[in-house]
Amino acid sequence: MSKVYFIGAGPGDPELITVKGRKLLNSADVVIYAGSLVNPELLKGIRAAVYSSASMTLDETTEIIRKSVESGKKVARLHTGDTSFYSAISEQIEKLRELNIEYEVIPGVSSAMAGAAILGQELTIPEISQTVIFTRIEGKTPVPETEKLSELARHRATMVIFLSVGMIEEVKSELLQGYSEDTPVVIIEKATWKEQKVVRGQLKDIVRLVKDAGIKKTALIYVGESLRASEKSLGKESKLYHRDFKHGYRK
């Protein structure tokens, strides 16, 4: 029996898919891709039969996979970004397990990491933030009580918020339960796509910033003091390259 490969397509720029992901995509017999999110440029030149899952249910995609695998075909299931964040591969994997279909997950570049690269900074700055929280506000998908945005905001760590820009008023209200009004924020729409937008400001202005930019979906919200590093020197250094820091490779 053949195998199914769940592949992280990267954030949008077709050159940001991994080498392994690209090879598997090129050699696949069948490709099912998240049609509303994955850049179609990635599909140019491949030999596979291609299906968009944008209008499909879980059962419909599973049936295509089952028939393909049973006929000896290699299947690539292409998801945006990295499969570990909000990709909905978990329920797909459960279906494959029920059918005894072998699968493998190929990681990709998350839009969260691509956004930090666009800003030209790391998100963990010594003495300012050593924690990054990846989350979303509660919408149609329930969020555990202890993971409400208002609860997470109390940590004042660097935060990257997915799937929430359409509820920006609620996002602001919950973030203010922990962060101050002048906390830096950045909103990045369609990171690494040609139509990418980057908006900077402070938490107190986040609603206006989003509305003025016309951003309604497919955007990440970054919050935290570490974001100041993309605009000015913070004078904070890690121990890793300090001349007095000793480790196994430098004594």
CORZIHU-V992633 format. One record per residue. RES is the residue in one letter. SS is DSSP state (alpha for helix, beta for strand, coil for the rest). BURIAL is 1 if it has 24 or more other C-alpha atoms within 12 Angstrom, else 0. D_CENTER is the distance of its C-alpha to the mean C-alpha in whole Angstrom. Layout:
res->RES ss->SS burial->BURIAL d_center->D_CENTER
res->RES ss->SS burial->BURIAL d_center->D_CENTER
This chain:
res->M ss->coil burial->0 d_center->32
res->S ss->coil burial->1 d_center->29
res->K ss->beta burial->1 d_center->25
res->V ss->beta burial->1 d_center->22
res->Y ss->beta burial->1 d_center->19
res->F ss->beta burial->1 d_center->15
res->I ss->beta burial->1 d_center->13
res->G ss->beta burial->1 d_center->10
res->A ss->coil burial->1 d_center->11
res->G ss->beta burial->1 d_center->8
res->P ss->coil burial->1 d_center->7
res->G ss->coil burial->1 d_center->11
res->D ss->coil burial->1 d_center->13
res->P ss->alpha burial->1 d_center->15
res->E ss->alpha burial->0 d_center->16
res->L ss->alpha burial->1 d_center->13
res->I ss->coil burial->1 d_center->13
res->T ss->coil burial->1 d_center->15
res->V ss->alpha burial->0 d_center->19
res->K ss->alpha burial->0 d_center->19
res->G ss->alpha burial->1 d_center->16
res->R ss->alpha burial->1 d_center->18
res->K ss->alpha burial->0 d_center->22
res->L ss->alpha burial->1 d_center->21
res->L ss->alpha burial->1 d_center->20
res->N ss->alpha burial->1 d_center->23
res->S ss->alpha burial->0 d_center->25
res->A ss->coil burial->1 d_center->24
res->D ss->coil burial->1 d_center->27
res->V ss->beta burial->1 d_center->24
res->V ss->beta burial->1 d_center->21
res->I ss->beta burial->1 d_center->19
res->Y ss->beta burial->1 d_center->16
res->A ss->coil burial->1 d_center->14
res->G ss->coil burial->1 d_center->16
res->S ss->coil burial->0 d_center->15
res->L ss->coil burial->1 d_center->11
res->V ss->coil burial->1 d_center->12
res->N ss->coil burial->1 d_center->14
res->P ss->alpha burial->1 d_center->18
res->E ss->alpha burial->0 d_center->19
res->L ss->alpha burial->1 d_center->17
res->L ss->alpha burial->1 d_center->20
res->K ss->coil burial->0 d_center->23
res->G ss->coil burial->0 d_center->26
res->I ss->coil burial->0 d_center->25
res->R ss->coil burial->0 d_center->28
res->A ss->coil burial->1 d_center->26
res->A ss->beta burial->1 d_center->26
res->V ss->beta burial->1 d_center->23
res->Y ss->beta burial->1 d_center->22
res->S ss->beta burial->1 d_center->20
res->S ss->coil burial->1 d_center->19
res->A ss->coil burial->0 d_center->18
res->S ss->coil burial->0 d_center->21
res->M ss->coil burial->0 d_center->22
res->T ss->coil burial->0 d_center->22
res->L ss->alpha burial->0 d_center->21
res->D ss->alpha burial->0 d_center->25
res->E ss->alpha burial->0 d_center->25
res->T ss->alpha burial->1 d_center->22
res->T ss->alpha burial->1 d_center->24
res->E ss->alpha burial->0 d_center->27
res->I ss->alpha burial->1 d_center->26
res->I ss->alpha burial->1 d_center->25
res->R ss->alpha burial->1 d_center->28
res->K ss->alpha burial->0 d_center->30
res->S ss->alpha burial->1 d_center->28
res->V ss->alpha burial->1 d_center->28
res->E ss->alpha burial->0 d_center->32
res->S ss->coil burial->0 d_center->33
res->G ss->coil burial->0 d_center->32
res->K ss->coil burial->1 d_center->29
res->K ss->coil burial->1 d_center->26
res->V ss->beta burial->1 d_center->23
res->A ss->beta burial->1 d_center->19
res->R ss->beta burial->1 d_center->17
res->L ss->beta burial->1 d_center->14
res->H ss->beta burial->1 d_center->10
res->T ss->coil burial->1 d_center->8
res->G ss->beta burial->1 d_center->5
res->D ss->coil burial->1 d_center->6
res->T ss->coil burial->1 d_center->8
res->S ss->coil burial->1 d_center->8
res->F ss->coil burial->1 d_center->6
res->Y ss->coil burial->0 d_center->7
res->S ss->coil burial->1 d_center->9
res->A ss->coil burial->0 d_center->12
res->I ss->alpha burial->1 d_center->14
res->S ss->alpha burial->0 d_center->16
res->E ss->alpha burial->0 d_center->18
res->Q ss->alpha burial->1 d_center->18
res->I ss->alpha burial->1 d_center->19
res->E ss->alpha burial->0 d_center->22
res->K ss->alpha burial->0 d_center->24
res->L ss->alpha burial->1 d_center->24
res->R ss->alpha burial->0 d_center->25
res->E ss->alpha burial->0 d_center->28
res->L ss->coil burial->0 d_center->29
res->N ss->coil burial->0 d_center->29
res->I ss->coil burial->1 d_center->27
res->E ss->beta burial->1 d_center->25
res->Y ss->beta burial->1 d_center->21
res->E ss->beta burial->1 d_center->19
res->V ss->beta burial->1 d_center->15
res->I ss->beta burial->1 d_center->14
res->P ss->coil burial->1 d_center->11
res->G ss->coil burial->1 d_center->9
res->V ss->coil burial->1 d_center->8
res->S ss->coil burial->1 d_center->4
res->S ss->alpha burial->1 d_center->4
res->A ss->alpha burial->1 d_center->5
res->M ss->alpha burial->1 d_center->7
res->A ss->alpha burial->1 d_center->8
res->G ss->alpha burial->1 d_center->9
res->A ss->alpha burial->1 d_center->11
res->A ss->alpha burial->0 d_center->13
res->I ss->alpha burial->1 d_center->14
res->L ss->alpha burial->1 d_center->15
res->G ss->coil burial->0 d_center->17
res->Q ss->coil burial->0 d_center->17
res->E ss->coil burial->1 d_center->16
res->L ss->coil burial->1 d_center->15
res->T ss->coil burial->1 d_center->17
res->I ss->beta burial->1 d_center->21
res->P ss->coil burial->0 d_center->24
res->E ss->coil burial->0 d_center->26
res->I ss->coil burial->1 d_center->23
res->S ss->beta burial->1 d_center->20
res->Q ss->coil burial->0 d_center->19
res->T ss->coil burial->0 d_center->17
res->V ss->beta burial->1 d_center->13
res->I ss->beta burial->1 d_center->12
res->F ss->beta burial->1 d_center->9
res->T ss->beta burial->1 d_center->10
res->R ss->beta burial->1 d_center->11
res->I ss->coil burial->1 d_center->15
res->E ss->coil burial->1 d_center->17
res->G ss->coil burial->0 d_center->18
res->K ss->coil burial->0 d_center->19
res->T ss->coil burial->0 d_center->17
res->P ss->coil burial->0 d_center->19
res->V ss->coil burial->0 d_center->18
res->P ss->coil burial->0 d_center->20
res->E ss->alpha burial->0 d_center->23
res->T ss->alpha burial->0 d_center->22
res->E ss->alpha burial->0 d_center->18
res->K ss->coil burial->1 d_center->19
res->L ss->alpha burial->1 d_center->18
res->S ss->alpha burial->1 d_center->21
res->E ss->alpha burial->1 d_center->22
res->L ss->alpha burial->1 d_center->19
res->A ss->alpha burial->1 d_center->20
res->R ss->coil burial->0 d_center->23
res->H ss->coil burial->1 d_center->21
res->R ss->coil burial->1 d_center->21
res->A ss->coil burial->1 d_center->18
res->T ss->beta burial->1 d_center->15
res->M ss->beta burial->1 d_center->13
res->V ss->beta burial->1 d_center->9
res->I ss->beta burial->1 d_center->9
res->F ss->beta burial->1 d_center->7
res->L ss->coil burial->1 d_center->10
res->S ss->coil burial->1 d_center->13
res->V ss->alpha burial->1 d_center->14
res->G ss->alpha burial->1 d_center->17
res->M ss->alpha burial->1 d_center->18
res->I ss->alpha burial->1 d_center->18
res->E ss->alpha burial->0 d_center->22
res->E ss->alpha burial->0 d_center->21
res->V ss->alpha burial->1 d_center->18
res->K ss->alpha burial->1 d_center->21
res->S ss->alpha burial->1 d_center->23
res->E ss->alpha burial->1 d_center->21
res->L ss->alpha burial->1 d_center->20
res->L ss->coil burial->1 d_center->24
res->Q ss->coil burial->0 d_center->25
res->G ss->coil burial->1 d_center->24
res->Y ss->coil burial->1 d_center->23
res->S ss->coil burial->1 d_center->26
res->E ss->coil burial->0 d_center->26
res->D ss->coil burial->0 d_center->26
res->T ss->coil burial->1 d_center->22
res->P ss->beta burial->1 d_center->20
res->V ss->beta burial->1 d_center->17
res->V ss->beta burial->1 d_center->15
res->I ss->beta burial->1 d_center->14
res->I ss->beta burial->1 d_center->12
res->E ss->beta burial->1 d_center->12
res->K ss->coil burial->1 d_center->11
res->A ss->coil burial->1 d_center->10
res->T ss->coil burial->1 d_center->12
res->W ss->coil burial->1 d_center->14
res->K ss->coil burial->0 d_center->17
res->E ss->coil burial->0 d_center->17
res->Q ss->coil burial->1 d_center->15
res->K ss->beta burial->1 d_center->16
res->V ss->beta burial->1 d_center->16
res->V ss->beta burial->1 d_center->18
res->R ss->beta burial->1 d_center->19
res->G ss->beta burial->1 d_center->22
res->Q ss->beta burial->1 d_center->23
res->L ss->alpha burial->1 d_center->22
res->K ss->alpha burial->1 d_center->25
res->D ss->alpha burial->1 d_center->24
res->I ss->alpha burial->1 d_center->21
res->V ss->alpha burial->1 d_center->22
res->R ss->alpha burial->0 d_center->24
res->L ss->alpha burial->1 d_center->22
res->V ss->alpha burial->1 d_center->19
res->K ss->alpha burial->0 d_center->22
res->D ss->alpha burial->0 d_center->24
res->A ss->alpha burial->0 d_center->21
res->G ss->coil burial->0 d_center->21
res->I ss->coil burial->1 d_center->17
res->K ss->coil burial->1 d_center->17
res->K ss->coil burial->1 d_center->14
res->T ss->coil burial->1 d_center->10
res->A ss->beta burial->1 d_center->10
res->L ss->beta burial->1 d_center->8
res->I ss->beta burial->1 d_center->11
res->Y ss->beta burial->1 d_center->12
res->V ss->beta burial->1 d_center->15
res->G ss->coil burial->1 d_center->18
res->E ss->alpha burial->1 d_center->21
res->S ss->alpha burial->1 d_center->19
res->L ss->alpha burial->1 d_center->18
res->R ss->alpha burial->1 d_center->22
res->A ss->alpha burial->1 d_center->21
res->S ss->alpha burial->1 d_center->20
res->E ss->coil burial->0 d_center->23
res->K ss->coil burial->0 d_center->26
res->S ss->coil burial->0 d_center->27
res->L ss->coil burial->0 d_center->27
res->G ss->coil burial->0 d_center->29
res->K ss->coil burial->0 d_center->27
res->E ss->coil burial->0 d_center->27
res->S ss->coil burial->0 d_center->26
res->K ss->coil burial->0 d_center->29
res->L ss->coil burial->0 d_center->28
res->Y ss->coil burial->0 d_center->30
res->H ss->coil burial->0 d_center->32
res->R ss->coil burial->0 d_center->36
res->D ss->coil burial->0 d_center->37
res->F ss->coil burial->0 d_center->34
res->K ss->coil burial->0 d_center->35
res->H ss->beta burial->0 d_center->33
res->G ss->coil burial->0 d_center->34
res->Y ss->coil burial->0 d_center->34
res->R ss->beta burial->0 d_center->35
res->K ss->coil burial->0 d_center->39
